[in-house]
Amino acid sequence: MSSFKSFQLELDTRHDKYERLVKLSRDITIESKRTIFLLHRFTSAPNGEEILSESEVKLDAVRRKIKQVAQELIGEDMYQFHRAISPGLQEYVEAVSFQYFIKTRSLISVEEINKQLIFTAEDREETTNMTSNSHDKQPHTWSLKVTPVDYLLGVADLTGELMRLCISSVGNGDIDTPFELSQFLRQIYDGFTFIGNTGPYEVSKKLYTLKQSLAKVENACYTLKVRGSEIPKHMLADVFSTKTELIDQEEGLP
């Protein structure tokens, strides 16, 4: 019976940890989505630098949540809890890559993302042990690596945000950004097609959505190139929205 008691305790501890990680992942997802919504105001805001600064503050808060995840996984196999934290990490990748694109017009690498997820903190002893063990204090380091699959899924979701950025840019009178986004999305799509059906199932499933985002941006570029001089700038966004709805209906999307 004692063996079963120990098994029960171990399973209960693992389930509790899993639930804590699920809650942290939800918090990371929510804060990352709020960052993305904030970044969409970049094209219409009078001062874009303020938007970027505010988004960096929000991402720092997200990274503090990820630090808690890293602390929970100390001494554990991350892949045993990967399903619990994967949605939050994908949303974080989407948010940080969206901010990086707005700043640099390029795609952030998974190595750069993982560099931001190395955390250090001073190991503070209890006040009762501070005098006797103060010389033993060592800085502790926590890290959480974004897996290649989570990175790819986050980048695939990024294409949807770039498609929305394209439409909002046109609505604000910016006719150069759609062509820039079209080339960028084409490069991402070409990269995903190299993976094809040889990669994980989730990645190949995202390929169809990525193709739809690329088609909508290319359709916007076509309209700008062919009919841009005929349509007033303040009506371009409405025209693109209508064409986007028609594409979705043809493809059977909700």
FIFIKOL-657041 format. One record per residue: residue in one letter; z, y, x of N, C-alpha, C in turn. Coordinates in steps of 0.001 Angstrom, whole numbers, plus 500000, padded with zeros to 6 digits. Layout:
N
AZYXZYXZYX;...
This chain:
254
M500000498788500828500000500000500000500000501255500858;S500674501182501988500731502371502847499340502760503342;S498501501752503589497130502041504028496364502781502940;F496503502326501685495813502983500589496328504400500378;K497627504603500603498188505951500487497553506884501511;S497374506379502718496758507210503757495300507494503434;F494596506484502865493206506697502466493121507759501366;Q494037507670500400494058508643499305494288510056499838;L495226510182500764495521511490501341494315512044502092;E493638511187502836492475511627503596491341512071502673;L491107511286501600490041511642500658490367512935499909;D491639513080499497492033514298498787491870515521499687;T492236515366500953492089516473501904490628516846502091;R489774515835502179488347516093502365487731516744501117;H488134516276499934487612516877498703488059518328498555;D489318518595498915489812519978498848489029520878499800;K488773520384501002487990521161501969486578521406501432;Y485986520395500822484636520533500272484598521619499196;E485611521623498321485651522630497260485846524026497826;R486646524161498871486818525473499504485505525954500107;L484754525039500709483469525404501305482452525788500230;V482474525101499096481574525456497997481869526875497513;K483150527207497393483527528548496946483090529607497966;L483294529318499247482852530258500279481334530427500261;S480617529318500044479159529383499987478696530250498821;R479393530161497686479043531001496540479289532470496858;D480402532759497525480695534144497909479631534677498863;I479201533836499819478150534239500768476849534508500025;T476520533650499058475296533832498275475325535141497495;I476453535429496844476565536644496030476425537897496894;E477150537937498017477102539118498875475726539278499533;S475079538161499861473740538234500447472734538776499434;K472852538347498171471961538860497130472169540362496935;R473412540797496983473682542234496843473058543016497994;T473074542434499180472432543086500328470931543202500124;I470317542144499596468872542164499335468533543227498298;F469326543302497215469076544315496194469184545718496794;L470152545895497681470304547198498343469096547526499201;L468592546548499943467467546788500842466187547127500084;H466076546677498841464890547013498052464835548497497717;R465955549178497856465973550626497619465459551403498821;F465155550701499902464736551366501140463451552172500940;T462524551627500158461223552297500005461316553570499173;S462306553645498269462411554809497390463535555758497778;A464422555324498689465561556170499065465093557331499944;P465677558516499773465288559654500619465680559465502077;N466777558735502317467234558482503683467370556982503888;G466353556378504485466365554933504671467411554452505648;E467787555295506612468784554884507607470136554617506960;E470466555376505916471731555139505220471724553767504546;I470580553396503985470458552081503349470644550975504384;L470018551135505556470150550123506609471582550037507114;S472248551178507253473642551170507711474543550491506693;E474316550787505418475125550162504375474869548660504305;S473617548271504518473297546835504497473959546111505669;E474071546784506816474733546168507975476215545946507693;V476831546877506985478240546714506597478396545504505683;K477482545361504732477543544220503812477315542901504551;L476386542895505499476131541669506258477314541312507148;D478018542314507659479231542039508433480274541343507556;A480372541783506306481302541138505370480884539694505110;V479576539455505025479074538085504833479415537234506046;R479255537816507242479561537057508462481046536720508555;R481899537569508001483331537231507982483586536018507094;K482825535908506010482924534712505166482426533477505919;I481337533648506662480796532529507436481787532117508516;K482526533073509049483563532748510029484620531844509410;Q484968532115508154485932531237507470485372529829507320;V484070529740507059483430528422506980483524527707508326;A483250528455509401483319527861510742484725527372511051;Q485730528116510620487112527697510860487457526438510071;E486911526343508848487154525148508038486529523908508674;L485445524106509423484700522969509973485126522608511386;I486188523233511889486679522878513225487116521409513240;G486572520649514163486915519237514265486234518351513250;E485320518914512454484616518139511427483132518024511778;D482506517023511210481054516891511323480423517794510277;M479713518838510713479168519821509779478241519183508760;Y477523518138509155476531517554508264477171516791507105;Q478449516438507230479142515828506100479409516846504990;F479451518131505358479708519188504386478502520109504221;H477358519678504742476188520554504753475724520917503350;R475794519986502428475352520257501060476188521361500417;A477438521475500822478313522497500236477968523895500722;I477556524034501983477348525360502574475881525758502680;S474970524825502457473546525102502651473017526244501775;P473336526308500465472802527420499650473220528792500171;G474463528928500605474922530205501136474227530582502425;L474024529604503314473349529887504580471889530280504350;Q471229529622503409469831529982503107469740531418502599;E470673531805501734470648533163501198470970534183502287;Y471858533818503203472164534712504322470942534896505219;V470243533795505511469017533883506319468008534796505634;E467879534666504327466942535514503586467325536989503710;A468620537291503573469074538688503638468909539271505033;V469333538531506055469285539080507414467843539175507913;S466989538265507497465585538341507912464861539468507179;F465266539756505936464688540869505188465047542196505854;Q466307542327506247466730543545506946466006543686508285;Y465879542567508999465216542581510306463745542972510167;F463093542489509101461684542837508901461533544327508619;I462407544879507791462325546305507478462501547141508740;K463369546668509644463618547417510879462479547276511880;T461983546062512070461084545777513197459684545323512780;R459493545049511480458210544514511004457858543195511692;S458867542377511932458650541055512536459686540090511970;L459540538817512318460415537772511789461507537452512794;I462740537432512328463859537100513200463842535599513497;S464243535229514708464250533820515098465582533181514723;V465575531858514643466810531145514316467827531297515446;E467346531447516686468264531653517817468997532982517688;E468281534015517259468900535327517088469927535295515957;I469623534569514895470578534448513789471840533744514252;N471684532662515021472849531909515476473694532699516475;K473068533615517223473842534462518134474819535345517362;Q474419535743516157475273536593515331476401535809514676;L476340534483514753477334533643514090478271532984515093;I478496533652516225479509533228517195480662534218517098;F481828533724516749482966534589516473484073534315517477;T484733535358517922485877535231518818487060535939518188;A488256535416518439489475536020517912490620535663518832;E491595536533518872492779536289519692493692535316518971;D494150534298519671495063533326519095496466533916519108;R496924534422517951498227535085517882499322534091517538;E500291534014518408501404533099518197502371533684517179;E503232532872516656504302533338515799505262534188516628;T505941535107515964506824536025516681507941535275517408;T508331534121516878509400533358517522508964532754518844;N507649532497518966507139531875520187506408532862521092;M506420534133520698505597535091521420506090535279522845;T507392535338523042507910535618524386507730534439525318;S507879533224524783507829532049525650506407531599525951;N505478531864525005504123531345525165503077532438525315;S503485533666525617502512534755525668501483534540526776;H501886533868527864500947533661528952499938532569528655;D500144531821527549499224530735527206498155531154526201;K498159532432525815497185532875524824495767532772525375;Q494888532214524602493491532098524999492624532543523829;P491541533261524081490649533636522985489950532407522412;H489983532274521100489336531153520442487941531560519996;T487035530630520013485656530892519622485267529946518500;W484704530526517440484163529731516347482683530033516236;S481919529038515918480483529247515725479981528324514625;L478947528776513960478305527972512925476811528127513101;K476137527035513357474705527087513611473929526853512320;V472983527745512082472054527550510967471058526468511364;T470930525447510545470020524347510866468572524805510699;P467634524153511383466220524526511212465746524462509764;V466237523484508998465821523368507598466319524559506787;D467584524942506970468121526099506253467359527370506640;Y467000527472507911466237528638508366464872528690507676;L464178527564507640462851527523507019462926527826505523;L463937527291504850464082527537503416464411529009503156;G465223529609504032465528531026503894464305531898504108;V463484531542505093462252532294505354461281532142504182;A461214530953503606460342530745502447460776531630501286;D462075531765501068462571532652500013462306534116500356;L462285534439501648462009535812502075460650536278501571;T459680535378501492458329535785501084458324536367499672;G459196535873498813459288536433497468459786537869497489;E460756538146498363461265539516498485460209540435499086;L459417539932500012458352540750500602457270541055499570;M457023540113498666456060540367497591456575541494496691;R457853541485496371458428542567495556458416543888496314;L458653543816497624458589545021498447457184545615498418;C456181544757498407454792545210498353454537545998497072;I454955545451495925454712546111494639455465547437494567;S456730547449495000457507548691494942456955549739495902;S456418549298497034455838550247497988454628550955497381;V453795550197496693452625550788496053453057551777494977;G454100551423494234454598552315493201455098553630493758;N455509553623495038455981554848495693454871555557496463;G453635555067496290452505555739496925452184555270498328;D452838554207498791452581553674500130451504552606500029;I450306552920500508449197551971500382448922551223501690;D449720551477502719449533550782504002450377549515504085;T451589549562503497452502548419503580451918547134502993;P451227547158501837450678545903501303449762545169502271;F448913545904503010448008545248503957448791544659505135;E449843545358505541450690544846506618451427543592506170;L451941543623504943452653542466504405451709541287504200;S450483541565503830449516540488503619449278539705504910;Q449098540399506012448893539722507297450135538941507709;F451310539535507481452560538881507861452777537608507043;L452569537696505741452753536524504879451722535441505187;R450506535851505549449495534869505924449917534084507152;Q450534534757508124451022534071509329452134533083508978;I453048533489508083454123532578507676453538531377506933;Y452591531637506050451977530543505288451259529569506214;D450553530096507206449869529224508165450879528358508914;G452019528958509272453052528187509964453601527056509103;F453807527336507806454326526302506907453296525204506663;T452013525563506643450995524538506422450930523556507592;F451301524003508800451353523086509936452406522006509714;I453492522392509034454537521397508720454030520435507651;G453425521019506588452842520195505535453850519262504898;N453428518029504677454295517015504054455081516209505073;T454989516592506350455713515837507373457166516290507492;G457491517476506966458849518000507062459710517533505905;P460907518094505790461798517741504677461180518074503327;Y461615517367502311461054517538500976461247518970500471;E462417519559500740462688520909500240461707521922500820;V461325521732502090460407522672502738459013522580502115;S458517521362501918457187521202501328457162521711499893;K458302521617499184458360522114497806458268523637497763;K458785524307498790458740525767498846457334526284499151;L456481525421499669455148525847500087454343526401498913;Y454507525817497735453762526281496564454195527693496174;T455519527944496166456030529280495840455560530300496864;L455556529894498130455089530784499193453622531157498963;K452828530184498560451412530435498312451229531428497172;Q452082531330496139451995532266495019452324533690495461;S453342533849496294453703535185496787452556535773497603;L451956534943498443450827535416499256449658535820498364;A449377535040497317448264535347496416448483536678495712;K449726536949495311450017538211494620449832539402495546;V450250539268496802450098540370497756448616540571498077;E447872539485498269446445539614498554445700540214497360;N446150539871496161445536540459494971445795541967494931;A447000542377495331447316543810495384446433544514496413;C446240543885497565445382544476498601443935544581498114;Y443492543553497413442116543584496874441951544746495892;T442930544910494997442862545995494016442867547352494705;L443709547487495737443758548760496471442434549057497164;K441845548031497732440622548221498514439426548521497613;V439344547796496504438161547904495654438307549013494613;R439491549093493996439663550035492889440720551095493162;G441176551172494398442245552108494711441904553553494411;S440657553929494613440252555313494370440081555615492886;E439971554554492047439769554763490615441078554892489853;I442146554286490373443420554222489658444379555243490242;P445005556085489423446017557017489931447167556273490580;K447749556858491610448790556168492374449985555783491511;H450334556643490543451527556347489740451290555180488771;M450030554738488616449717553622487722449447552327488474;L449389552379489797449045551181490578450066550071490378;A451365550434490394452409549407490264452295548679488936;D451985549412487835451832548775486529450636547830486527;V449557548241487179448365547382487255448691546089487996;F449419546194489115449768545002489890450704544089489109;S451642544686488370452575543871487589451825543074486528;T450839543713485883450044543017484871449246541883485488;K448627542145486645447841541102487320448738539954487776;T449961540284488226450899539248488648451268538337487485;E451483538924486293451805538122485116450635537204484750;L449412537708484893448238536884484592448125535708485551;I448415535951486847448373534864487837449410533805487494;D450627534245487103451678533291486750451274532455485548;Q450634533086484529450218532341483357449141531322483692;E448211531704484570447159530769484962447699529572485711;E448764529821486514449336528745487306450393527971486534;G450719528447485303451708527753484505453133528018484925;L453371529161485596454725529492486013455449530180484891;P456804530037484786457558530686483723457651532187483963;
